[in-house]
Amino acid sequence: MKISTLLSIHKILVLLFFFAFANTYGQVKSPSDKTLFGKPMTTKNSNPNNGIIRCATVEYEQFLQEKNPNRLNDAQFEAWLNPLVTKYKTTRNSSKIAATVITIPVVVHVVHSGQAVGTAPNITDAQVESQITILNQDFRKKIGTRGGTSTNPVAADIEIEFVLAKQDPNGNPTNGIDRVAFTQTSWAGRGNDIDLIVKPATIWDPTQYLNMWTLNISDDILGYAQFPEASGLSGLDSGGTAITDGVVSSYDVFGSSDINTSFLLASPYDKGRTMTHEIGHFLGLRHIWGDGGSRDSNTKDCNASDYCDDTPKAGWENYDCLTTYDSCPTDPGNDMTENYMDYTNDECMNIFTQNQKDRITVIMNNAVRRSTLKTSIKGTVIPLFAIDAEVKIETDYSLDGVSDCASLPAPVNKKVILTNRGTSPLTAITLNYSIGGGANQTQNWTGTLAQNESTIVTLLNTASFGILTASITTTNGTTDQRVSNDMHTKTFGPVNYNFTNYVFNLQQDFWGDEITWDLKDGSGVVKYSGGPYTGKHSEILPLPTLITRNWTLANNQCYTFTIYDSQGDGICCAGGSGYYNIKSTNGLTIVASGAEYTTIENIQFTTNTLGTKEFETSNDIYLYPNPTKGMLNISIPNNFGLPNSYTIANTLGQIILQKEVSAASDLSLNTSTLSNGIYFITVTKENEKKTLQFIKE
C-alpha cells in the first residue's frame, strides 16, 4: 500500500476519533505521484518530517505568472516595490508619518459538501471567529497573547486589524461568513479546481473584502495566498486575477485551539498561524530564507533574500524551534525561526519585524486591490431591523462538470437558505417562488432562528430548469422590514429563448491562433465553428477586426456553445480587451458573454423547448426599474405584440389594480400610491399568463 494511501486513512481515523484524541499530521507521504499547480511535486515542497506542505504560495505564484504572461515576475515586482520601500523608510525615519491602524473587512467562504455546521469541513462560526481573533493578536502584537510575546527589539506592531464584514456586496447585513455547498467533497491542492470552480462562484469584490476560503484540501497542503500586484506600471500589470484574489486554507488549520480545544483543528498547526503566514504573503511578504535553499535536499542558499534587513539570513526553511539554528554562519544572526514567515510549527511563531511592516505598509498604499481595502466600509455596522429575513437560492451543483446538452442530469428540487439578519428571533416565513416561467407557488417555514442563524428549505415542485425566483412575502406573520434581501434569482441549467436567429460576436485579442469555438446541438453535431485565427503576436493596437457570425438554429433544440484557449489565459487581458457574446438579432437579449476564462468555457441554452407557451415561458419579459419608487415599465418583445391586460396583487393575493392594455403607453404605470413592499404583476396574453414580482420602495 502506498504511503500516501496510509496517510489518507490516517486522516479519516483522526476525524472519527477527534474528540478522543488530538488530531495530528504525522505520516510521511511520497510526492512521486503528485503534482503541485501542474508541476511534479518534489520533496522540496514538503516537510521532511511529516510530508505536509506548509505553504504553496511560491508555487501558486509561479503558476499565475505562467498562466498570465503580463503578470510581473519576481524580479520585476521587486524592482517596482523596493524603491518605494526605501523612500518610505526614509520618510518614516524622519518621523513624518503618524501611526494609523488599518481595518480590513474579511469574508470567509466556508466550503463544504452538505455537512451540518460543526461537521468537517463545515466549521462553526466560533472557529471562524477564533481565526480573526488570532490575526488581530499577531498583526497588532497584543500583549498577553502568543502574538505579543516577542521581546526582540525589531518586533513590530503591524497596525492592521481584521474584522468580519458587516455588509455584503449588496449593502445588506452579514456576519462575514459565507457558507457554500458543492457536490465535490475535496479540492486538489494543485489549485486548478479551486481557481476555476470555487473562487469565481463565491468571491466577493476583492477591492472591498479580503476573501478567505476554508475547505477540504487534498495533497496535505495547509494553505496558499495570492501575492499582490503592482500598480502604475503600464504594460506590466497582470490581468485576469481579480476573480481569484485572496487566501486559501485547509479547514483544519483555520482557527485556534488556544481559544477552544473542541474546534476541528490539526496539531501542530492548530494555533491559527497558517492564516497569519498566508496573509503575510497576501500583503507582500516573502519567506525569510528567500526560497533559495531547501533543508530536505540539503541545499543552502544564503544569497536569496526576503528583502527585509532585520530578518537574519537563512539558507533554508525551518520546521521547529527546538534548537537554535544558524544556517548562514557567515552572516550575523541566527535563523529567525519565530518569524511568521518561516515554516515552523504554530507554537513557535510570534514575530513580524519592522522591515516587514515597512514592506506591508507600502503594499497597502500602492498595490492593486490592497490600497482600496484601506478605505472599504464593508466592515462598518449598518442599522439593523428587528424583523429581517434573508433568502438565497442554493446553487444546484449536480450540474458541475456538465459540458453539453446531451449529458444534462435529471432536474432536482431546488433549495433556499433562510437567514435571520434581524435582532429578533424568526419563527415563521412565507415564501413565494416560480421557476422557468411557471406558476407562482407558496411555501411556509416555521421554526426558530436566532440572529445570523440559517436553515435550508427544499422548495416543492421545482424540479426543472430555467430561472428560479424566490421571495419572502411575510416574516413572523408581518411585513419584513428590509426588502433588499427578500428576493433572489438564479438560473438552473439551460435558459430557454423563444427565437431561433442569433448573432455571435468575437473580438480577438492579439493571440487569435490560440482561440477556437464551436456550437453543437443536443446530439453533439457541430452546427457552427471557428478558429484558430491568425495571431498578431504584438500588443500594439488596434485589435484584430471583430468577427460576426449569424446563426440560424432549429426549434425545440438544446445547444452547447464552447470556446477554447490553447494557452489557458482567455481573451480579456492581453494588451487589449477581447471578448465574445451571443445575442438576439435585435441586440436586446444577451444569451452569453465572456472573456476572462482560462482553457475552456461553455454555455447551454434551448430554443423554445417548452412548446406553444412562448409568452408564459419567455425570459425576455421583465419589469424595470425594479425595485421602483415611482414609474414601473413592463418590457415585452415586439414579436409578442401587446398583451390583453394585467393585474397587480399584494403578497396576500389581493387584487389592487386591473388594467386593459390598448396601447404601448399602458405598459408604464405609476406606483407612487402603493405602500412599500412586494407586489406581483400578472400579464395576460390570449390564453397565457406571465407573473412577475417587483418591489416598491
QUIPE-V228895 format. One record per helix or strand of 2 or more residues. SS is the DSSP state (h for helix, s for strand). FROM is the first residue (numbers start at 1). TO is the last residue. If there is no record, write none. Layout:
BEGIN
ss:SS from:FROM to:TO
ss:SS from:FROM to:TO
END
This chain:
BEGIN
ss:h from:3 to:16
ss:s from:23 to:24
ss:s from:35 to:36
ss:s from:39 to:40
ss:h from:43 to:45
ss:h from:57 to:67
ss:h from:74 to:93
ss:s from:102 to:112
ss:h from:125 to:139
ss:h from:146 to:148
ss:s from:160 to:164
ss:s from:177 to:181
ss:h from:192 to:202
ss:s from:210 to:215
ss:s from:223 to:225
ss:h from:242 to:244
ss:s from:247 to:250
ss:h from:251 to:253
ss:s from:266 to:267
ss:h from:273 to:282
ss:h from:346 to:348
ss:h from:354 to:366
ss:h from:371 to:375
ss:s from:389 to:394
ss:h from:397 to:399
ss:h from:405 to:407
ss:s from:415 to:420
ss:s from:426 to:435
ss:s from:441 to:449
ss:s from:454 to:458
ss:s from:466 to:475
ss:s from:487 to:492
ss:s from:495 to:497
ss:s from:501 to:507
ss:h from:512 to:514
ss:s from:515 to:520
ss:s from:526 to:531
ss:s from:547 to:552
ss:s from:557 to:565
ss:s from:579 to:584
ss:s from:590 to:594
ss:s from:600 to:607
ss:h from:614 to:617
ss:s from:622 to:624
ss:s from:631 to:635
ss:h from:638 to:640
ss:s from:645 to:650
ss:s from:655 to:660
ss:h from:664 to:667
ss:s from:668 to:670
ss:s from:677 to:685
ss:s from:688 to:696
END
